[in-house]
Every structure is written in structure tokens, then in C-alpha cells.
Amino acid sequence: RRSGFVGDAALRARYPDAPRPDRLARFVRLDDPEPMLYHGESVLLDGQIVGRVTSGAYGHTLGASCGLAMIAADIAPGRGFEIDIAGDRVAATISSTPFYDPTGTRMRA
């Protein structure tokens, strides 16, 4: 385990032997291409808040808004999620792969 970063002692004091209770998740895209993600939107699963969007923007290659969110660590990707955007719930899916194209095949197509 790496140590020596700012906040390391506080993090270890709060979670001495346990993994973090949340993790960074990637949303592939919203199912509806119209709404925009910015930050602070609630992530819901089965009507319960399980996280918050930390950043979002329109993904031109995806054709819809996409974003990053912190969600509870015990929730698996690929399940049906909703994001509350100004009171409207919009379906979203967590991706298990990164947004970028590591081999550049999409860029060259």
C-alpha cells in the first residue's frame, strides 16, 4: 500500500483496515440525449440515493451527456440507474470500461 500523501493519516484513521465505502464510477451515457449533467445530481438505484455526480458534460462521440460519479462501493456496474436532473429521473448505465479509445481505432475510422 502506498503512503505518504497529504491526508494519508486521516484516511487511515477513518478506515483503518476497510476499503473505502464509495468509489468513482463512470457513466456511459444518459439514455435520453437531451438532459445535461453538470455536477451534484443524485444517482439513484431502486429509488434510493446511492451517490452523486462529480462532473459531467456532453459527450459528442457518445451523442448524449456523460459524467463521473461517486457511488457506494458495493454496487456493481451494469445495473439500471437513474440520475435526478432538476427533479426529472433519467436512466443511465455505469460502464466497466473507460471512455477513451486506447488503440485509437474509433479516431481513425
CYANA upper distance limits for C-alpha pairs under 8 A (distance plus 0.5 A):
  3 SER  CA      8 ASP  CA      6.86
  4 GLY  CA      8 ASP  CA      6.79
  7 GLY  CA     11 LEU  CA      6.64
  8 ASP  CA     12 ARG  CA      6.66
  9 ALA  CA     13 ALA  CA      6.56
 10 ALA  CA     14 ARG  CA      6.73
 11 LEU  CA     15 TYR  CA      6.59
 11 LEU  CA     16 PRO  CA      8.24
 12 ARG  CA     16 PRO  CA      5.21
 12 ARG  CA     17 ASP  CA      8.23
 15 TYR  CA     19 PRO  CA      7.48
 15 TYR  CA     20 ARG  CA      7.50
 20 ARG  CA     73 ALA  CA      7.64
 21 PRO  CA     72 ALA  CA      6.42
 21 PRO  CA     73 ALA  CA      5.87
 21 PRO  CA     74 ASP  CA      8.29
 22 ASP  CA     70 MET  CA      6.72
 22 ASP  CA     71 ILE  CA      5.77
 22 ASP  CA     72 ALA  CA      4.68
 22 ASP  CA     73 ALA  CA      4.82
 22 ASP  CA     74 ASP  CA      8.33
 23 ARG  CA     70 MET  CA      5.85
 23 ARG  CA     71 ILE  CA      6.12
 23 ARG  CA     72 ALA  CA      6.83
 23 ARG  CA     73 ALA  CA      5.79
 24 LEU  CA     68 LEU  CA      7.40
 24 LEU  CA     69 ALA  CA      6.24
 24 LEU  CA     70 MET  CA      5.09
 24 LEU  CA     71 ILE  CA      7.02
 25 ALA  CA     68 LEU  CA      6.34
 25 ALA  CA     69 ALA  CA      5.78
 25 ALA  CA     70 MET  CA      6.44
 25 ALA  CA     71 ILE  CA      7.07
 25 ALA  CA     94 ILE  CA      7.19
 25 ALA  CA     95 SER  CA      8.13
 26 ARG  CA     67 GLY  CA      7.02
 26 ARG  CA     68 LEU  CA      5.45
 26 ARG  CA     69 ALA  CA      7.10
 26 ARG  CA     94 ILE  CA      6.08
 26 ARG  CA     95 SER  CA      5.99
 26 ARG  CA     96 SER  CA      7.82
 26 ARG  CA     98 PRO  CA      7.84
 27 PHE  CA     66 CYS  CA      6.42
 27 PHE  CA     67 GLY  CA      6.12
 27 PHE  CA     68 LEU  CA      6.61
 27 PHE  CA     69 ALA  CA      8.09
 27 PHE  CA     92 ALA  CA      7.27
 27 PHE  CA     93 THR  CA      6.15
 27 PHE  CA     94 ILE  CA      4.82
 27 PHE  CA     95 SER  CA      5.97
 28 VAL  CA     66 CYS  CA      6.59
 28 VAL  CA     67 GLY  CA      8.17
 28 VAL  CA     92 ALA  CA      7.93
 28 VAL  CA     93 THR  CA      6.42
 28 VAL  CA     94 ILE  CA      6.32
 28 VAL  CA     95 SER  CA      5.64
 28 VAL  CA     99 PHE  CA      7.87
 29 ARG  CA     59 GLY  CA      8.43
 29 ARG  CA     62 LEU  CA      7.47
 29 ARG  CA     64 ALA  CA      6.40
 29 ARG  CA     65 SER  CA      6.17
 29 ARG  CA     66 CYS  CA      4.98
 29 ARG  CA     67 GLY  CA      7.88
 29 ARG  CA     92 ALA  CA      6.57
 29 ARG  CA     93 THR  CA      7.15
 30 LEU  CA     35 PRO  CA      8.43
 30 LEU  CA     64 ALA  CA      6.63
 30 LEU  CA     65 SER  CA      6.33
 30 LEU  CA     66 CYS  CA      6.85
 30 LEU  CA     90 VAL  CA      7.28
 30 LEU  CA     91 ALA  CA      6.52
 30 LEU  CA     92 ALA  CA      5.07
 30 LEU  CA     93 THR  CA      7.67
 31 ASP  CA     64 ALA  CA      8.04
 31 ASP  CA     90 VAL  CA      7.62
 31 ASP  CA     91 ALA  CA      6.10
 31 ASP  CA     92 ALA  CA      6.28
 32 ASP  CA     64 ALA  CA      7.52
 32 ASP  CA     90 VAL  CA      7.43
 32 ASP  CA     91 ALA  CA      7.93
 33 PRO  CA     63 GLY  CA      6.92
 33 PRO  CA     64 ALA  CA      4.73
 33 PRO  CA     65 SER  CA      6.95
 34 GLU  CA     64 ALA  CA      7.51
 34 GLU  CA     65 SER  CA      8.26
 35 PRO  CA     65 SER  CA      7.42
 35 PRO  CA     85 ILE  CA      8.04
 36 MET  CA     56 GLY  CA      8.12
 36 MET  CA     57 ALA  CA      7.22
 36 MET  CA     58 TYR  CA      7.21
 36 MET  CA     65 SER  CA      5.94
 36 MET  CA     85 ILE  CA      8.49
 37 LEU  CA     41 GLU  CA      7.95
 37 LEU  CA     53 VAL  CA      8.38
 37 LEU  CA     55 SER  CA      7.80
 37 LEU  CA     56 GLY  CA      5.18
 37 LEU  CA     57 ALA  CA      6.26
 37 LEU  CA     58 TYR  CA      8.07
 37 LEU  CA     65 SER  CA      6.54
 37 LEU  CA     66 CYS  CA      7.21
 37 LEU  CA     67 GLY  CA      7.14
 37 LEU  CA     85 ILE  CA      7.99
 38 TYR  CA     53 VAL  CA      8.18
 38 TYR  CA     54 THR  CA      8.35
 38 TYR  CA     55 SER  CA      6.03
 38 TYR  CA     56 GLY  CA      4.97
 38 TYR  CA     57 ALA  CA      6.62
 38 TYR  CA     67 GLY  CA      8.32
 39 HIS  CA     52 ARG  CA      8.25
 39 HIS  CA     53 VAL  CA      5.64
 39 HIS  CA     54 THR  CA      5.45
 39 HIS  CA     55 SER  CA      5.14
 39 HIS  CA     56 GLY  CA      6.56
 40 GLY  CA     52 ARG  CA      6.18
 40 GLY  CA     53 VAL  CA      5.67
 40 GLY  CA     54 THR  CA      6.60
 40 GLY  CA     55 SER  CA      8.25
 41 GLU  CA     52 ARG  CA      6.10
 41 GLU  CA     53 VAL  CA      5.71
 41 GLU  CA     83 ILE  CA      7.06
 41 GLU  CA     84 ASP  CA      6.32
 41 GLU  CA     85 ILE  CA      6.52
 42 SER  CA     49 ILE  CA      6.79
 42 SER  CA     50 VAL  CA      8.23
 42 SER  CA     51 GLY  CA      6.56
 42 SER  CA     52 ARG  CA      5.15
 42 SER  CA     53 VAL  CA      6.93
 42 SER  CA     83 ILE  CA      6.19
 42 SER  CA     84 ASP  CA      5.81
 42 SER  CA     85 ILE  CA      8.18
 43 VAL  CA     49 ILE  CA      6.13
 43 VAL  CA     50 VAL  CA      6.26
 43 VAL  CA     51 GLY  CA      5.41
 43 VAL  CA     52 ARG  CA      5.84
 43 VAL  CA     53 VAL  CA      7.33
 43 VAL  CA     69 ALA  CA      8.32
 43 VAL  CA     71 ILE  CA      8.15
 43 VAL  CA     81 PHE  CA      7.46
 43 VAL  CA     82 GLU  CA      6.48
 43 VAL  CA     83 ILE  CA      5.16
 43 VAL  CA     84 ASP  CA      7.08
 44 LEU  CA     48 GLN  CA      5.66
 44 LEU  CA     49 ILE  CA      4.91
 44 LEU  CA     50 VAL  CA      6.09
 44 LEU  CA     51 GLY  CA      7.60
 44 LEU  CA     81 PHE  CA      6.28
 44 LEU  CA     82 GLU  CA      5.57
 44 LEU  CA     83 ILE  CA      6.45
 44 LEU  CA     84 ASP  CA      7.89
 45 LEU  CA     49 ILE  CA      7.04
 45 LEU  CA     50 VAL  CA      7.01
 45 LEU  CA     80 GLY  CA      7.52
 45 LEU  CA     81 PHE  CA      5.56
 45 LEU  CA     82 GLU  CA      6.93
 46 ASP  CA     81 PHE  CA      8.17
 50 VAL  CA     71 ILE  CA      6.07
 50 VAL  CA     72 ALA  CA      6.36
 51 GLY  CA     69 ALA  CA      7.22
 51 GLY  CA     70 MET  CA      5.89
 51 GLY  CA     71 ILE  CA      4.64
 51 GLY  CA     72 ALA  CA      6.96
 52 ARG  CA     69 ALA  CA      5.92
 52 ARG  CA     70 MET  CA      6.14
 52 ARG  CA     71 ILE  CA      7.24
 53 VAL  CA     67 GLY  CA      7.33
 53 VAL  CA     68 LEU  CA      6.28
 53 VAL  CA     69 ALA  CA      4.49
 53 VAL  CA     70 MET  CA      7.00
 54 THR  CA     67 GLY  CA      7.96
 54 THR  CA     68 LEU  CA      6.13
 54 THR  CA     69 ALA  CA      5.47
 54 THR  CA     70 MET  CA      7.29
 55 SER  CA     67 GLY  CA      5.97
 55 SER  CA     68 LEU  CA      5.93
 55 SER  CA     69 ALA  CA      7.53
 56 GLY  CA     65 SER  CA      7.52
 56 GLY  CA     66 CYS  CA      6.13
 56 GLY  CA     67 GLY  CA      4.38
 56 GLY  CA     68 LEU  CA      6.87
 57 ALA  CA     65 SER  CA      6.09
 57 ALA  CA     66 CYS  CA      6.31
 57 ALA  CA     67 GLY  CA      6.81
 58 TYR  CA     63 GLY  CA      8.07
 58 TYR  CA     64 ALA  CA      6.29
 58 TYR  CA     65 SER  CA      4.59
 58 TYR  CA     66 CYS  CA      6.56
 59 GLY  CA     63 GLY  CA      6.44
 59 GLY  CA     64 ALA  CA      6.10
 59 GLY  CA     65 SER  CA      5.94
 59 GLY  CA     66 CYS  CA      6.42
 60 HIS  CA     64 ALA  CA      7.40
 71 ILE  CA     75 ILE  CA      7.99
 77 PRO  CA     93 THR  CA      8.16
 77 PRO  CA     94 ILE  CA      5.59
 77 PRO  CA     95 SER  CA      6.78
 77 PRO  CA     96 SER  CA      6.69
 78 GLY  CA     93 THR  CA      6.47
 78 GLY  CA     94 ILE  CA      5.84
 78 GLY  CA     95 SER  CA      6.98
 78 GLY  CA     96 SER  CA      7.95
 79 ARG  CA     93 THR  CA      7.14
 79 ARG  CA     94 ILE  CA      7.63
 80 GLY  CA     91 ALA  CA      7.62
 80 GLY  CA     92 ALA  CA      7.20
 80 GLY  CA     93 THR  CA      6.41
 81 PHE  CA     91 ALA  CA      6.32
 81 PHE  CA     92 ALA  CA      5.76
 81 PHE  CA     93 THR  CA      6.45
 81 PHE  CA     94 ILE  CA      8.21
 82 GLU  CA     89 ARG  CA      6.22
 82 GLU  CA     90 VAL  CA      5.69
 82 GLU  CA     91 ALA  CA      4.85
 82 GLU  CA     92 ALA  CA      5.97
 83 ILE  CA     88 ASP  CA      8.48
 83 ILE  CA     89 ARG  CA      5.91
 83 ILE  CA     90 VAL  CA      5.75
 83 ILE  CA     91 ALA  CA      6.94
 83 ILE  CA     92 ALA  CA      7.25
 84 ASP  CA     88 ASP  CA      5.96
 84 ASP  CA     89 ARG  CA      5.00
 84 ASP  CA     90 VAL  CA      6.97
 85 ILE  CA     89 ARG  CA      6.70
 85 ILE  CA     90 VAL  CA      7.65
101 ASP  CA    105 THR  CA      7.42
101 ASP  CA    106 ARG  CA      7.16
101 ASP  CA    107 MET  CA      8.27
104 GLY  CA    108 ARG  CA      6.86
105 THR  CA    109 ALA  CA      6.66
